[in-house]
Amino acid sequence: MKINIADTEAINKSLQRKKDGASFAQEVNLGRLLEEILSRANELVPSESGSILLDDPVVKAEKGKGELCFLACFGEGSESLAGTRLADNIGIVGETYISGRSYLSKDVKKDKKFYAKIDTKTKFVTNSIIAIPIGIGGSIIGVIELINRKGKTNYDQRDLALLEIFAGYTSTLIQNALDARRFEDMSKRDNLTGLYNDRYFYEMLTRGVKKSVEEGDDITLIFFDLDRFKEINDTYGHLAGSQVLVEVARLMTDVFSAIPTTLARYGGDEYVILLPGVSPEEAGKYAERFRKGVAENVFLSRPIRGEKEPLNVGGIITCSVGVASLLANVEKTPSLSAMEGQLLKAADKAMYQAKEEGKNRVVLSRESIRTEN
């Protein structure tokens, strides 16, 4: 039995959810786990076809209405389903998801909840369906469905009971995988901003330089810190300063989300951005967009703890940015660690040059670019 799995991006989107108020991004492909779950479900209740669908919590939060994504599926035509989506209130699957109750349909031709367009897409003929909700932490996150019972005339209450027990086991497996990934990810993250920490940055710098040397590609490093940040702490307090650091991290994520990067808080109000396969000129354009965004941003536009009104701080915080790349600024040596150090030093030096030239500007290593405010 071949099980078709959605791509990593689709699975990760469906697993970007919250637990106990703390959000955690998934960076691991859980396709193998979902494949195993669906295979075991089919062993318990042999069927001609079946799927695991999970919701997308980000879409649900942003649009106010949900979608279910086919993350794992088997059976005739199922290869066309993997990774596709449908509204979470459509069909028997939607009814199961919305109600949180198991559903058994022995003859879908007589069932008003049946959604026939999936059969049209897969060229498969559905006669009967059994669907079980998957829950985590008291919330329904998806559905396991099996179609057309093998070895029997139809699904029965024993099949339903078996799958309900299995669904509880499935929920535990998924939750354990998420928890393991969450704790692994937490060790790489800065507790305040949610960006990567310096330890993980150094790990990615080592990998990136090694790969660049082996493949002949460039890798660019952006180093920046905030201008006049001390004034925020002195005037409004350290709680306000911490919130500014969080807001800067969000601006970074917005600007650099279009390209592969490692975004990290280096320490205090210093940040680093690693861009594999990106030239210093291209990185400089992104850096300028970010610099402008920081300079124009109104920070603390929402009340911080202990304050009734927002502080709305604008015109104070700017940033000085240094940009350097491996090919442009680092002499090739047998020592990769020495090359890493040179790259970091070049970007750091360019950042200090930006400070010396008046702050609030981007400097490419060995080339100064002054930007008008």
N, C-alpha and C positions, 0 to 999 in steps of 0.2 A: 504494500500500500504506500503510494507516494503522497506525502503531505507537502502542500505548497505553503511557503512562509512569506509574509510581507517583508519588505526591506527594513533594514535597521532603523532608518529615520522614522518610518511609520510606526514601528513598535515603540521606539523611544517617545514619540509624541503621545502615544496612548498611555505611557507610564510616567508622565510628568505630573505626579499628583502629590498631595500634601498629607502629612500625618502629624498629629499632635501640634498643629500650627507651624511646623517647619517644612519648608519646601525643599525638595531635592530633585535635581535633574538626573535623568538616567542617561548613561553613556554606553551602556552595555546592550548587546543584541541578545534579547531573551528568546529568540526564535527557537533555539534548541529545546528550551524548557517547554514552550507552548507546543512544540511538535510532540514531545514526550507525553504531555497531558492529553492531547487529542488522540494519540495512539492508544493510551491506556483506556480512555473513555470508550473507544471503539472495541477494545478487547472485552470490556464489561458488557457492552450492548452493541453487538455487531450490526453495522449499518452500511448502506451503499454510499453515503456521503455525510459530511459533517464539517463544522466550523467552530472556531473560537473567535468571538467578536468582543472587542473592548472599546470603551468610550474614549474620547479625547477631552480631558479635563480643561485644557487651555481653550479650545473652541467653545466649550460649554460656558466657561467663565466669561469669555469675551463677547459671545453672541447671544447668550441667554438661552440657547437651545443646543441640544447635543447631537453628536454623530457617533455611530458605531462603525468600527473599521474591522474588516476581515483580516485578522492577523495570521491565522493558520486554518487551512481547509484541505479537504481531500474529496475525491470522487470525480465523476465525469464533468469536465468543464471547469473544475475548481481553480485551475491555473489562471483563469481570467478574473477570478474574484479576489485573489490575494492582494491586499493593499487598498482595495476599493472601499468606499464608505456609503452609508445610507443614514437617513435621519433616524434618531433613536426612538421614534414613535411609529415606525412603519413595520407592518407585518407581525407575525407571531414572535419573532425575535424582539421587536420593539415592545410588544405587549409584555413579554417576560421581563425585559429590562425595566420598563416604567413601573410595573406592578411589584416587581421583586418576587414573583411567584412562578413556580414551575408550570409548564404548559404541555399538554399532550393533545395532539390533533390526529385522530385515526383516519380521517378522510378530509384532506385539505380542500377538496372540491366543494365541500359543504361548509367550509369554515370562512366566515367573512373576514377574519384577520389575516388570512393567507395573502402573501404578496407574490404574485405570479411573475413579475418582471425579472426576478433572479433566474427563474427557469428559462425565460426567453434569452437571457444573456449567456447561460451556460449550456443550453440545448439539453438540459436534464429534465426528467419528469419526476416531480415530487408527488408522492401519494400520502405520506404521513410524516409527522414531525414530532420530536420530543425536544424541549428546550428547558434548560436549567440556568437560573441566574448565578453569577459569580459575585461574591461580596468580599469586601475588605474593610475592616474597621467600622462595620455598621452601614457601609454604603455599597450599593450595587455598582460594579464597574464594568460588567459585561455579561456575556451569555455563552454557554456551550449548547450547540444544537446538533442533533443527529437526525438523519433523514432516511426513510425507507428501511425498516427493520429487516435484517437477514435472519434466516432460520426459523422465523415465525410469521404468522399471518400479519401481525401488527405489534406495536409497542403495547405494553401493559403496565399495571401499577407496580409490579416488581421491578421492571426496567426503570420506572420513575424513581422508585426508592433507592435503587442502586446508584443512579446518577446524582441524586441529591446528596447522598453520602460522599460520593466522589467529588462533588463540587466543593464541599467543605474542605476536603483534602487539597483540592486545587487552590483554593483561596489561601491556605496556609503556605503552600509552595511558592505562590507568587509573592505573598507578603514577606516570606523569608528571603527571597531573592532581592526584593526591593530594600529590605533592611540591611542586608549584607552590602549591597551596592551603596546605600546611603552612608553607612559607616566608613566604607572605603573612600567615598568621595569627600566626606567631612575631613578626613586626614589631609586632604589636598587643598582645602579651602581656608580662606581668611574668614575668621568668625564674624567680623563686622560687615564687610562688603559683599561676601559671597564669591568674590573673585578667587582665583588660585593664589596660594601663598608662595612665599619666596622659595621654600624648599622644593615645591613642585615645579616652579619656574626653572630652577637650576637643572632639574631632571630633564625638562623639555628642551632647555638650551643645549644640553649635552647631546641629546638625541638629534636635535635639529642641525647642529654644526656637523656632527658625524655624517648625517645623511647628505648634507650639502656638499661636503668634501668628496664623498663617494660618487655622487651623481652630477657634480659640477653646477648645481643650481645655487642661486643666491638665498640668503636668509637675512632678514632685516630686523633690527631691534629699535624700538622706540622707548625712550626713557624720559619721563617727565615728573615734575613735582609742581605743587600749587604755590602760586605767588600770594603773599600776604595772608596765608592761612592762619598764622599766629593771631592776627587781628580778630578772627572769628572766635577763637578760644578766649582771648582776653576780653572781648566785648560782650559776647553772648553766652560764654561758658562751654565746657568740654562736651556737653550733650549735644549742643548745636554743632560743634566741630565734627563730632562723630557722624551726625546726620549729613553734613556736607560731604564727607568722605563716601558715604553710601550713595548719595546722589551723583557724585562724580563717576562712581562705578557704573551706574545706570547709563550715564551719557556715553561712557566707553563702549558698553555693550551695544547701544543703539547705533553708534557710528561704525563700529568694526564688525558688526554681525554679518556683513555681506561677504567677508573673506575669511579664510581659515586663520585663526589666531590663537595664541595663549595670552589671556588677559590676567595680570597678576598685580596684587598690591605688594610692593617691594618692602615697604616699611614706612610708618608714619604717614606723611602725605606724598610719598613717592610711589610711582606706578611704573610697570614695564609691560610692553606689548611685543610679543614675538610673532613675526610674520614669515613663515616659510614660503619660499618660491615667489616672494614679492620684492621688486626692485626698490632701492631707497627713494627714487623719484615718485613711484606710485604710493609708497608708504607715507611720503611727505604730504601728498595730497589728502590722504585720510587724516594725517596728523593735523593739517591745517583746518579741516572741517571740525575736528574735535576741539582744537584750540578756540576756534570761533564760537563753537557751541558753549564752551565753558564761560567765555567772556560775556556772552549774551544771556546766559541763563540766570534766572532769578531763583536763588537757593532758599530753602526753608519756607516754601510757599504754603506749607501745611503746618499747623501748630505742632510743636514738639512737646514731649511730656512735660507737664507742669505749666504750660502756656495755654492761654485761651485763644490767642490770636496768632496767625502766622507772622514770622519775622520779615519775610520777603526781602532777603538780602541780595542786592544786585550791585554790580559795579565795583566789587571788592575782589572777589576770587577770579584769578586768571591762572594760566599755566605756562611754564617754560618747557619747551619740548626739544629733545635731541634725537636725531635719527642717524643710525649707522648700519652698514651692511657688511657681510663677510667678504664679498668679492671686492667691494670698493675701499674698505678700510682696514682689512686684516691681512697681514702677511702670512702666507701659507707656510706652516712648519710641521714637523713630524708630531708635535705635541698638540692634540686636540684641545686639551684643557687650557693650554696657553692661548690658543685661538679663541676659545670662549671668553677668556679674561680680556683679550684685546678688543673683542667686539663689545663687551659690556663697558669697558673703559672708554672706547670711542664714542658710544652713545651718551655716556655720563658726561664726558668732556664737552660734547656738543650741547648738552642741556645746560651746563654751567656757562657756556658761551652765550646762550640765549639769555641767561640771567644777567650777565655782564653787559649785554647790549641793550638792556632796558626791560627785560621780561616780556611776557605775553607775546611770544613769537616761537616759530619753528626754525631750528637750525639743523641743516644736514651736515654731517661731519665733513670738515674741510670746505664747506660752502655755507655761507650765511644767507638766509632768506628772511628779509624783514617784511612783515605783513602789516598793512595799515589797519587801524582799529575802526 
